[in-house]
Every structure is written in C-alpha cells, then in structure tokens.
Amino acid sequence: MLIGDVARHSGVSARMLRHYDALGLVRPTGRTLGGYREYSAEDVRRIFHVESLRSLGLSLKQIGRALDDPAFTPSALVSDLIQWTEDRLAREAELLERLRAIDASAPTGWQDVLRIVELMQGLNSTSAARRQQAVLARPGEVPVPAELLAGAVLAESDPNVAGALRWALARSGGDGMATLAAGVHSEDVGIRRRAVLAIAAISEAPGATAVLADALGDPDPMVRRQAALALGRRGVTAAVPTLVGMVVEGSNDVDAAEVLGTLSQDPGCADRITTALADELAAPTADSATRIRLAQALVELSGTAVGEVLRQLTHDDDRAVALVASSFVGLLEERG
C-alpha cells in the first residue's frame, strides 16, 4: 500500500507518515520499483498502534520505547501520565477561574485587567503579609468580583488576612453567597467555620439567613455558635437554644448574652429567653460559675420576669450566686 493510500485509510497525513519514517517509528518495509514507500499490513497495524498511544498523551519517543522495548512496562508510564494530566487540568482550572474573575469584574480597559491579575497573584502568595496587603491596598475604583473574594476567604487560614478579606467582601457590592453556601457544607471544618464568619459579615446578602439556620445543626460547636450569634443579631429566634447553651458552656457567653438581650426586646421572645435561662439555673448539673454566668445573662434581658428570677436568686444557698444576684437586682432597680 502506497503512502497516499495509507494516509486515506488511516487518517494520518502523508507528512506525518514521512515524519514517522524519519524517526524510525514506522518505516515501510518495502519500496516500489520507482522508489516509493510501500507499507505492509503489519506496517499499517503499527501506525494504528502509534496513533492509539498518542491519544493517551505519550510522546513519540515514549511510543517508540513502548513498541520496541520488551522490558518497557506501561504501569509506571501510565501513572506518570495520570499525574501529568491531573496537573495540567489543575492549571487549566486555575486559568479558567482567573478568566472568569476578570470577566466578572467587567473591565473597561487593560489596566483593570492587570489590577485584577495582580490581586489574584497577591492572594496566592505564600506570605500572609503580602496577601493582606493585596486586599487592603487595592484601588477602591476597581471592582472585585465577590465570588473571587469569597473563594479567598474560604481558603485563608491566617486570621488577620481572613478579617481583611471579610471586610473587602462586605464592601464589594456583591454577596458571594454561592461560594460561601458551598463552604458551609464542606467536609473541611475549617472551611465551614470561615464560611459562617464570612456570611455573618454580609448583612444584606440574599439567602444568608437560610444558610446560617442550616448551620445551627452543624456537628462542629464553633460553627453552631457563630451561626447563632449571626442569626440572633438578625433577630432570628431560632438561635435562642444555641445562645443559651453558649452561656451555660461559657463559650462566647458575653456575646451570647448581649444577643439574647437584643432578642428579648421583642416581648414575645423575652419570656421564652427568661424561662430558658431560669431552667438552666435550676438544673442540678449547674455549678456556681455557670449559674453566675446565667445571672449575668439575665440582667441583659428586657421584661418584668427577669427581676423576679433574680430576686429569688438573692436567697440562693450558694453565697456567691446570691451576692451576684443581689447586685443585679440593685442594678435593675436603678434602671427602673
């Protein structure tokens, strides 16, 4: 079979077949009387083998070894090809993310494009100081896509840089909720914690309340606490049990008490909170320190029932609790 016929039947161009011949990869076994290349059935079969291995990403040199060296095993090479392909896909995914971020910023000129690229390079720095500088030093007139900032927040382990990113996200004009909501459901507890903190900083983001409400059921106590604080500040009473639990546990109890105080300004919620705290005061497992924290939380509340609970505590068998309650009763009387 002449080279033109082989090219038509195999789909490999005549030029490439000549290249294979020059490399010694596929040499026709015969020549016509006129000196033209003549391929045998075995030669054509080898061409198809070459093309099959090329489709896996092997170089022509690797293909030559694979076909000619009996000791050449595919396992190590295939593993290398898998790693190389994964690396290439990661690079291309990073490039795609970068292009989407630039497109989302709606650049008006190449200077805007360069600023976004500079920001992304800064955020990918191994230096926390440089990452923070990249966030804080960006020109205010350059819009930065909220999703870009949200993704950076979820990946940022340094608390100072994370704080700067949350600040920038709140000022970005977008919400980044799609990325943050996915972060709340991540298997990585660190990402879930950072996601909840970021959502708490976005006061007007659509869907934020629903995502935070879901986070109240998170297995990680820190995620639950941050979600409860954020929800309570939004006036969501579903956070009350978690907030009361924080006072009992002594975890962010001052913040929790303040939020409970804000929620208690709603008369319909005040009695519920007071009852919940009073029930914890009566729990047989509550030690002196816990009961003092509960009394401190009570004094933050609105409503008439608070005074009655504290006056009862002034007669408590625990002298420390009774003294604290007496002090708080006097404070309530001064307010009254």
N, C-alpha and C positions, 0 to 999 in steps of 0.2 A: 504494500500500500504506500503510495507516494505521500509526501508531506502535506499537499493540499487536501488529499482525501482524509488523512488523519485529522487535520485541523477541522474539517467539516463534521466529521463523525464524533470527535472528542470535545469540541467546543474550545480547545486550546489553540490559540493563534499560531500561525506558522512562525512568527517572530519568536514566540516563547518556546516553541519546539526547537528552533535553532539555538536558543539560549541554553536549553536543557542539554543539547548535544555538546555545546562548547564547554559546559561544566562537567560533562561526563556523567550527567544524571540519567539521561535516557538517550543512548546512542543507537541509531538504526543499525540493525545487524547486516543490512545489505545495501548495495548500490546498483543502480541500473547501468546498462551499457553506456548510457550518456552521462553517468556520474551523479545522477540524482539520488537523494536519500530514499531508501526503501525500508519501510517498517514491517516487521513480522507481527503476528498475532500476540506474541509474548511481549514485544516492544509496546504495543498498544495497551496491553494489560498493565505494564509498568507505568505508563503515562497516567492511567486512571488511579493507580496506587499513589503516585506523586500528588495528584490533584486532591485525593481524599485526605492525605496527610497535611497538605497546605490548608485545607479547610479547618483543621484543628489549630492552626496558628504556628506550625513548625516552619522554621526557616529552611531554605533549600539545602543548606549544609547539613542540618539535622535530618532532613529527609534522606539524604544520601547515606548517612550513617545508619539510619533505621532500616533501609532496604538492603544494604551491602554488608553490615557488620553483624554476624550471627550472635555475638556476645552483647549486642546493644539491646537492653531491655526497656520496654516502654514505661514501666511503673514510675521511675524517678523523673523521666521527662514529662510525663503527663501531670505529675504533682507540681513540677515547676511551671507548666503551662497554666494550671489552675491558679497558682499563686499570682502569676503574671497577669492573668485575665482579671482576677479579683482586684489587683492593684490598679489596673487600667480602668476598670469600672468605677472604682472609688474616685480616681482622678476625674473621670468624666462626670460623675455625680456632683463632685465639688464644683466643677466648671459650670454645670447646669444650674446649680444653686446660685453661683455668683452671677450668672447671666440673668436669672430670674429676679434677683435682688436689684440689679441695675435697672432692669425693665420696670420693676415696681416703683422705683424712685422717680420715674418719668423725667429723665434728664433732659435738659434743654440744650446742653452742649457737652463737648468732650471734657470740659473742666469738671462738670458734675459727675461724669462717669469716673474720672480719675479720683475724685474725692471719695466716692463710694468704694472703689477698689482699695484705696489707701485705708479706709476704715476697716474693711474686711481683713486686710493684711495685719492691721494693728490688733484686731480681735483674735487673730490666730497666733499672735506672738506667744512665746514661752515665758515672757516677762509679764508678771501681773501689773507692774507699774506702767508698762507700755500699753497694756490692754486698757487700763483705766484712763490713761492719757488719751487714747484713741477715742474713747467715749466722750470725755469731758471737753476735749479740745476741738471737736468738730464744729465748723461754722453753723450758726443757727439757721441760715437760709437754705442749707442743703437738706432736703427731706430724706429721711432714712426710713426704709420700709419697716413697719412694726414687726413683721414676721422675722426679719433678719435679727432685730434686737431680741425678740422673744427666744429665738433659737440660741443666741449667745447667752442669754440668762440661764437657760436650762443646762448649758454646758459649763458654766462658770462656777468653779469651786472656791475661788477667793472671795471672802465676804465683802471686802471693800469694792472690788470690781463689780460684783453682783449688785451691790447697792447702787453703784453708778449706772449700771445697765437698767435697773428697775426705774430709776429716775428718768433716764432717757426714754424708756419705753412709755412712761406715763405722759411725757411731753411730745411724743412722736406724732400724735394726731390719729394714730390707728389704734388697734387694740391687740393684735397678735393672738387673739383667743384660740384660733385653730391650732396653733403650735402649742400654746400653754395648756389647752384642754387635753391634748395628746400626752403632754408631760405629766399631767395629774394621774393618768392611767398607766404610766411607765412601770416596768418591773423594778427599775432602779429607784430605791427610796430617796436617794439624794436628789434625783431629778424631780420626784414628786414634791419634795419639800421646797425646792426652788420654784417650782411652778406655782404652788399655792401662795408663796410670798409675792411672786410677781403679779398674780391675779389680784391679790389684796391691794396692790398699789394702783390698779386700774379701776378707778371708782365708777366710771360710766360705761364700761365695756359691756356690750350686749351678751347675755348668756353667762356672765361671770357668776352671778348668784347661784344658778343651777349647778355649775361645775363645783363651786365651793360646797354646796349642800351635799353633793355626792361624796366629797372628800371627808365629810363628817364620819363616814363609815370606813375610812382607810385603816388598815391594820397598824400603821405607824402612829404613835401618840402625838408626835410633833406635828405631823400633817393635820391630824384632827384638831389640835389646839389652834394652829394658825388659821385653819378654815373657820373655826368657831369665832375667833376674835374678829376676823374679817366680816363674817356674816352678822355678828352682833352689832358691829358698827354700822351695818346696813339696815339694822332694825329687824333682822330675821330671828324670830323667837325660837326657831328650831335649834338654835345654838345653845339655848339655856342649859340643858343637861350637861353638855360638854364643859361649858363655862363653870358651872357649879363643881363639876369634877376637878377642874383645874385648881379651884380654891381649896378643895379637900386635899389634893395631892401636893399643893404648894408649888405647882408649875405655872409660871407666869401668872401667879394668883393676883398680884396687884392690877395687872392689865385686865384680867378676867373680871375682877370686882368692879373696875371702872366701867367696863362694857355692860355688866349687869345693872349698874346704876343708871346708865343711859337707857337701857331697855325698860327699866322699871318706871320711867316717866310715862309710859303707857299704862293707865290704870288697870287695863285688862291683863297686863303681864306682871304688874307689881306684886299682887297676891301670890301668883304662881311662883315667882322667884323667892319671895319671902318664905313660903311654905317649903320649898325645896331646901333652902339653907337651914330652916328650923329642923327639918327631918334629919339632916346630916348632923346637926348639933346633938340630937337625941340618940344618934347611932352608938351602940355600945363599943364600937371599934374606934371611935373618935378620941384621940388623945388631946392633951392640953394645947399643944401647938396648933393642931388642926382646928380646935374649937375657937381659939383666939383669931385665927385667920377667917373663920366663918363669921365671927362677930364683927371683924373689920369690914368684911364684905357687906354685912347687913347695914352698917352705918352709911354706906354709899347709896342705899336704896331710897326711893320715894315711897310714900304710902304710910298710913297710920298704923298698920300692923307691925311695922318694924320696931316702934317704941315699946310695944307690949312684949315682944320677944326679948328685947334687950333688958327690960325691967325684970323679967323672970330670971335672966342670967345673973343679975346682981346678987341673987341668993344662991348661986351655984355652989356646990360643995368644993369645987376647985377654986381656991382663993385667987389664983392668977386670972382665971376666966372672969370671976366675979368683979375683980378690980377693973379689968379692961371694960367690962360691960357697964360698970358704974360711970366710968369716964365717958363712954359713948352716950349714955343716957343724958349726962350733963351737956354734952355737945349738941344733942338733938333738942334739948330744952332751950339752949342758947339760940339755935336756929329758929325754933318756934317763936 
